[in-house]
């Protein structure tokens, strides 16, 4: 079996691994590269293989750095795309939304190019491309094996990262031998308010594991909740606005739940709160449709028997017109908007209108890849360019990695300790080079008999 590492190799985005086994080609993940705009665009425009030669596709979860390039693949690929049921539902909204963003970005760039008498650019894919792709999704339950290509049985097991996220267990029969290859997917932290802990996997021979936070330790959750309460309260006392960039899937639902807990505990006032993202509204509805993937305890009444995703001072905004009206309000409020890395969506408009005022707060609750607008704001770049224009950063900036859906150094060690089997090789992926190489050293100490590597982009590894 050969694995071609076509993405998330010593970086965190663009997850894509082409597996050659038994004369077939199985694509594991098909994600977008994100970050430095020109480099990401270049990598996203093409495939380092012929999509028409792919026999089957398996994905672990619905974040765009894992599935965001699927509609481009499906221009030349008509086969099945395997996923969990919740992942399929989330992909159904996220890929269409991504296509809309692709179209709008291409239109914007083309207008600028037209002023320079240059030809227009085409979107990476369109809404019809995404809709075609969604029809190719095939849903599977956790723990129910299926065979995407001959000789490979795949089982999904809960990864605890976002709704529907999975570890991908590949039981391979090749040339008279049998072995188990485990792809961790993105590993959750455990002890999440909404999701179950990652479930251990047994009899593993080969492990491919993420490394996003493999060289650092997150803050503890109770401390983070108190920090959120304190920072938000200080801003509201100044009649300021709290702007929270948050991914539509996972982080938005989690921060809404945390704010609800703080209000019920009397630690926050019931000020107006808004989730300004049509995609977040649709994603939250999908969370409600999949209670089997959520902890039973989240529906225990927090206060006044309120829906944990729908407290009475919370408004979900769909229309652009209602979004714009938030700019005219002068009272203190909380605005949660996508995207989490501030690379697209309505969050950029809220930053443009609020980041230059000292009484406001921009609260980051998730990972921002290098060179994204979010990463630049967190790093203290001042001014920052938003929609091509410089804006002074005067608002207070707070970044908490506690709400990340990714396990940290110690939690990844715990995850590996719970992976049972005589592991012969470990491949570290999905982490910036510093994180990835630190993970390699940690795992070499934990598994001295295993061959531990961090492949480079385009590298081929034999199993």
Secondary structure, DSSP 8 states (H G I E B T S, - for coil): -EEEE-SSSSSSS---EEEEETTEEEEE------SSHHHHHHHHH--SS-GGG--EEE-S---HHHHTTHHHHTTS--S-EEEEHHHHHHHHHHHHHHHHHHHHHHHHHHHHHHHTT------SS-HHHHHHHHHTEEEE-TT--EEEETTEEEEEEE-SSSTT-EEEEEEEEETTEEEEEEE--S---SS-SSB-------S-SEEEEE-TBTT-----HHHHHHHHHHHHHHHHHTT-EEEEE--TTTHHHHHHHHHHHHHHTTSS----EEEE-HHHHHHHHHHHH-GGGB-GGGGS-SSTT--TT--TTEEEE-SHHHHHHGGG--S-EEEEES-TTSSSSTHHHHHHHHTT-TT-EEEE-S---TTSHHHHHHTT-SSEEETTEEE---SEEEE--TT-SS-BHHHHHHHHHT--S---EEEEESS-HHHHHHHHHHHHHH-TTSEEE---TT-EEE-
